[in-house]
Amino acid sequence: MVMMVERALPVVEMREDQDIVEYRGKKLTVPKSEWDQRQGVNGIPFSVGRQQLEYNRALTPYKARGISSDVGLYWKLGSSMPMVRDALMGMTAAITAAPWRLELGELPTYWQGNAAAAAARKRQYEFCSYVWSKWTATGADYAWAQWLADVLRFSFVCGFYTGEKTASLVPIKVDGKMRRLLCPDLPCAIMPWTVDEWVFKDNPDTGMLALVQRTYSQTDSFGGSGAGEVVIPWERVCHVPLLPASPGDLEGSSALRPAQVLLKAKQKTLQLQTLGTEVNTLGLLVVKEDGAHPMTEDARAEIKMQLDGRTAEQVAYLMLPPGDHKVEYIRPSDTVPDLSKQIETLDQQIGKALGNVHRLMSLQGTGSFAARKDASGEARDTMDFWADIPARAAERILRQFIEINFPLDAALGMVFTPNVNHAAVEELDNESRMRTLAGYANAGLITPSPEIQSQLRKELDLTTTTSDGES
């Protein structure tokens, strides 16, 4: 049986345009709904531009993700723990190696048949295609794969990625003629531990103004430190939090948050195991004195010196004075605990916390075949989730610069951002896939085209044959 208790606010006065209610002994006005305005706030506690959502004082953002010259707990764990490195590198390698593409999306239903909307979509796609070619250019100083790695690494470890957008005016052919448009570069990463303050008005969900970067710890080779505090306008900030509670949850949620206790426990367990290995090598010698012939102080000192100087490289021997003295050797297995079970249990729990337990299942060979197959499917879903994070961030950048370069289209509501998409982040069964594609082609469901052939060659890692027969 569940008991529900409801508390109603008694209406003590009603007016034509508002109600007066009694709440905790006070009279409050209930405002009428303004649909074009937000009347509440997200409720995330902030104090002087610093978020206070974390309940563990030892893991507050400026201790866990660092501040100024202190890179914080999360970055230290991410740099030193092999399981974190494995989870991050496996995900990053799969996502950066996947073929990425820019896709022209379909017009929304309510714009179909509108010639102006179709023209707007075409010129916006031409602009975005130029930007995309710049982002993915071979040999670029800062390429698409590097940016993907930055977004994934910082959001995974620190809870959010922050970058500064830059752009330059370049001539781009749009609508059949050359125009000078503002073309964005890939954002330059801002280290999370240098973000000192989030500047917002009223509500961080909708009122972000800037961030303050603190870089007093950075000094160049000539002794110059530059500006110690930098204010970056929010419109120039590319901010990608991981699993935020709301748009105003600027710190996000580090993937290491649920694993940090387990990771530190594994560190201590490995240290104990290492110490045990040293004891295991040496063993333990115990000298029992003959009560009928007690040793002299000099003899005891000599034996102590021999035991203290014993190392694993030496042949074990001991010189004893006259008498029925005994030497006992305690076997290593009697003195060293076997921590392999504890380490295996910690690995499983850390894998669950980091979301890569499917890798442990395949590596350790545990579980049935069906369970491992399910784990493989779970891995693909996880990779797709992570791949969508930088993809959506890139689309927001493209949309922002579409609105800047085509203000008339934006004013008319005709902003059609292309889709940043990727091939499935998985190991494909190419033989089965080719049979499926051949069946679709024979049935007339798909028609071969140069674009489709180029994309398939890229996804299947096939070479291209030139006119003279060389590949």
N, C-alpha and C positions, 0 to 999 in steps of 0.2 A: 504494500500500500504506500503510495506517495502522497505526501501532504504538500500542497502548494499554498503559499501565502502571498496574497496580492495587496498592495497598498495603493489606494486611489487618492488622487489629490482632489480635495473638495473644492468645487468652484464656488467662491463666495460672492462673486459679482460678475455680471456679463454685460459687456458694452457692444456697441454696434460693430466695432472694428477690432476688439481684443477681449480676452478673458483674463480675469484676475483670479489666481489660485492661491491657496494657503499652503505653504511649504515650510515645515519646521518653525512654525510660529510667525512666519513672515508672509507678506503678500507679494507674489511675483506675477509679472505680466507674461502671458503666453503670446508670443508674437505670431502674426499671421504668416503663412508660408510665402516665401519669395523663391520661386523655382529657379531663378537665374543666379541665386546667391547661395553660398554655403553658410549655414547658421551654426554649425558645430565645428569642433576641432578634432584632430586625430587622437588626442589624449596622451601622446608619447611625451614623457617628462623631459624637458630641456632646461638647462640652467646656464645662462650666459653663453649661448651658442654651443653647449656641449650636451650630448644626449645622455640620459640617465636611465635607460631602459633595462640594462643588465642588473640583476638583483645581487650577484656575487661581487662584493667590493673588490676582490682580487682580480676580477675579469672585466672591470669597467673598460670602456673602449680605449682609454688613454693608457691603460696598463697592459691590456691584452694585445691590441693592435699597434701599440707603441706611440711615442710622441717625441718629436725632434730627433735627437741622436739615439734614442732607445727604440729599437725596432720592434719590441714587444714580444710577449710570450708566444703568440701564434706563429710569427715568422721564425722564431728560434726552433719551435717544434717542427715546423714545415721544412726547415733546412737540415735538421739533424735526425729525424726519425725515418727509417727506410719505408715503413708502411705508408706514411703520408706522401713521400716522394713517389712511391709506386702508384698510388691512387691518382696523383696529379699528373705524372708523366704518361701513364697509360691513357688517361682521358685526353690530355693535350695532344699526344701523338696521333690518336685516332681522328680527332676533330680537325687538326691542322692539315692532315694528309688527305682528308676527304675533298673531292672536287666541289668547289663552290661556284655559284653562278648568280647572275642578276636576272630576274624574270619579270617580264611585262605582265602585270596583273590584269584581270578582266575588269571592264567597267562595271560599277555597281548598276543594279537593275534600273534604278531611277534615272541614270544618266545614259543608258543605252539608246541609240538612235539620235543622240544630241551631237551634232557635228562639232560644235565648239568644245564640248567635253572630250571628244575623240582627238581633236587637234591639241588640246592642252595635255592630254596623256602622252601623245606622241612626242611633243617637244620636251616634256619633263623627262621622258625616258631617254631621249637623246642626250640631255644634260647629265643624267645619272649614269649613262653608259660611259661617258667620258670620265666621270669621277671614278667609276669602278675600274676602268682600264688603268687609271693612275694608281689606285690602291693596290692592284694586283700585278703591276708591271714587274717584269723580271729584272733583277739587279737593282731594285730600288733600295735606298738607304734604310727605309723602314717599311717592310712589306706587310701584306695582309696576314700571313701566317704568324709573324711576330706580334702583331696587334692582338690576334686571337689568343696567343699564348699569354700575353700580358693580362687581358681581361679575365681569362680563366684562372690564372695563378693568383692574382690579387683578390678576386672575389671569393675563390675557394679558401684561401688561407686567411686573409684579413677581414673578409666579410663584404668588401666592396672594392670596385675599381673606379678610379677617378682619373680622367685625362683632360688636357686642355686642347680645345679646338683651335686650329689656325686655318687660314684660307688665303688665296691669292687670286687676283683678277687675271683671267686667261681668256684668249679668244676661242670660242667654241661654236661649231656650226650647228645652229638650231633653226628649224623651219626653213632650211635651205639657204640661210645666210649667216655670216659670221657675227657673233655678238660677244662682248666682253662680260663674262659672268664670274661671280665669286665662287671659286672651286675649293672645297674643303680638303685638307690633308687628313690623314689618319691622326687621331688625337695622340698627343705626347703624354705619356704616363706621369702621374703625380703620385709619389710614394704615399701610401695611406698614413704613415706615421708623421708626415709633415703637415697634415690637415689639423690645424689648431682650433678652428672655430667655424661653425655653420652659421651664416648670417641670413636671417629670415625675418619677415614681418607677419605677426598674427599667427600664421599657421604654416609649418614647413611643407605641408602637402601642396599648397598653392602659392605660398608667399616667399619662395626662395629668392634671395638677392645676390649672394656671393659666398665664397669660402675664403678663409684666411689661411694662407700657407706659411708655416714657420720653418725657416731654413738657416737658423743661426749656426748650425753645426757644419755647414758646407763652406769650405775654403778652397780657393783654386791654387794652382801651383805657384802663383806669384804673391800669395798672402792675401788676396782680395776675397771678400766674402759676399759682396753684393748686398742686396736688400735682405734684411733678416726676416721681414714680414711682407708678404705679397697678398694683395686682395685681387681675386679673380672673379669677374662678373659671372653670374650663374648661366647666362646664355652661352658662355664660352666653355662651360664645363660639361664633359661627358661623364655622367655618373651612373654606375651600374651596380646597385646593391644586390646581394644574394638573399632571396626569400625575405623581402622586407615585409613588415607588418602592415605598412601603408606606404604611399609614395613619400611620406615624411620620415620614414624610418631610414635615415641616411646611412647609418652604420651597417645595416644589413645583418646577416647572421653567418658568421664564419662556419665553414664545414668542420672545423676543428673544435668548435664549442662543445658538442656532446662527447668528443673523444679525448679532451685534454687531460682529464683525470686518469683515463685508461692509458694514455701515452706516457704520462709521468710514472704510472705504476709499472709499465713495462720497462722503462728506463732503469728503475730501481731493481726490478727482477733480473734484468740482464747484468747489472753491476754485481748483484749477489752471485749470479751464475758464474761470472768471470772470476770473482774471488774464490768460489768453490772449485773452479778449474785449477787455480794455483795451489790450493790445499790438496786437491786430488793428485797433483803432480808430486808433491813433497811427502804426503802422508803425515803421520804424527808419531814421534818416538817418545816413549815414556820409560824413564829409568827408575827402578824400584831398589831402594837401598837395603842391604843385608843388615838387619838389626843387631846381629851378633858381632859384626865387624863394621861399625859405622865409618863413613868416609871422613877424611879430614877436610877442612875448609879449602885447602889448596886443591884437593881432588875434585870437590864440588865445582869450584871455579873453573877448573880445566874442562870438566864435562860440559858445563854451561857454555863455555867458549866454543867447544866443538859443535854443539847443537845450534848455537846462534849463527855460526858460519856455514851451516849446511845449505846447499842449494840443489836444485833439481839436476844440474849437470854433473854433480859429484857422485862417486860410488859411495854408498852408505857404509860407514864403519864407525866404530866407537871404541876408544881405549878406556878400560875400566880398571880401577885399583884392585888389589887382592881382596877376596871375599866372595860370598855367594850373592852378588848383585845380579839383578835381572833387567833385561831390556825388552820391552814390549812394543811391537809395531802395530798401530791401529790402522786398519785398512781404510783407504779413502772412502769406500762406499759406506762406511760406518759414520763418517764425519761430514760428508757432503750431501746435501739434499738434492734430489732430482726435481728440477723445476720445469721440466719440459711440458708437463701437463698444464701448469699454470701459464706458461708462455703461450701454449696453443689456445687456451681459453681466452687469454687477453687478445690474441690475434683475431679470434672470431668476433669478439665484442667490438674491437676497434674497426674491423671490416664492416660491421653493421653500422657503426657510427659514421664512418666515412662514405658509406654507400658503395663499397667495392667488395662486398662479401662474395659476390659471384666469382671474382678472381681467385679467392681462396678455395672455393669449391672445385674449380677446375685444376688448380695447382696441386691441392692435396688429394684430389681424386675421391673425395668423400661424397656420399649420397648416391642415389640411383642414377641411371642414365637419364630418366625422365626429369629428375630434379636438376641435373646439370644442364639439360636442354632448356628448362624453364629459367635457370640462372643466366643462360646465354641470351634469352629473350629479354630478361630484365636488364642485362648489360646494355643492349641496344636502346632500350627505352631511356636508360640513364644517360647514355651518350647523346641521344637526341635532345634531352632536356638541357644538358650543358651547352650543346651547340646552338640552341635557340637563344641563349643569353646574349652572346655577342652579335648574333644576327639581328635581333630586335634593336639593339643599341645602334647598329649601323643604319638600320632603316630610319630611326629617329633623327640621325644626323642628316641623311638624305632629305627627309621631309623638311627639316628646318631650313636647309639651303634652297629647296624648291620654293618655299614661301618667301625667302629673301630675294631670289632672282626673278620670280614670277609673281609679283604682288597682286596683279590684276586677277590672275587665276585664283590666288589664295582668297582674295576678297569675294569672289563668286563661289567659293566653296569647291573649286575644281582642283584639288590637290590629290594626285594619284601616285603614291609612292610605290616604286617597283619592289618586288619581294627579293630579299637576300636569302637564298636557299642553298642547300647542300644535298649531295647524294646521301643515301642512307649510311650512317656510320656503323658499318658492320662488315663482316667477311662474307662476300657474296658467293653463292653457288653459281658460277658463270655458265656451267653446262646447262643447268636447269633453266637459267634465265634466257639463254640463247634459244632454247626450244620454245619457251613461252613467247619470245619476241617473234620468232618465225611463224608460230601459229597465229598470232595477231595479224602479222603482215599478210599471210595467206588468206585470212578471213576478211581482209580489207578494213580492219579496225584501225590500223595505223598506216600511214603513207611515208616511205623513206624520204628523207630530205637531207641536204648537206648539214643543217644544224643538228638534226638527230644523230647523224653519223659521227659528227665531230664530238658531240657529248658522249656517245657510247665509247668511242676510242679513248677518250679521256678517263671515263669511269673504269673501263676494262684494261687500261694501261697498254693499249695496242699502238704499234708504230703506224706511221702514215707512209704509204708508197708514193714515190715521186713519179714524174712522167717517164724517167729513164729506167724505171724498175728498181731503183735503190730505195732502201727503207731507212 
